[in-house]
Amino acid sequence: MCVTFNIKKYFMEICTLSFLLFFRYSGPLLDEGQFAAAVDSTAVTIDFSKLVEWIVTDLAAVDKLEERVHSIDSRYITKQQFVLKGT
């Protein structure tokens, strides 16, 4: 079995995780495996939506953005999850 390794993708994931650490993100997606799974998944998870909310909130404080993003919670996750990424 041949396993392909995408060095660019891995590098971007490591850079993103470093960014999150630098800016004091403390959520569960700091784990490299969980982060990669969340990015690769087409279904949006609660943890991923919380990460997006955290990033937008911090950017809003720095750049005075008016837009807001709110994370989803378990009430909105069903057996048929929202598919917001990919096609």
Secondary structure as UniProt FT lines:
FT   HELIX           7..22
FT   TURN            23..24
FT   HELIX           28..30
FT   HELIX           32..40
FT   HELIX           46..63
FT   HELIX           74..76
//
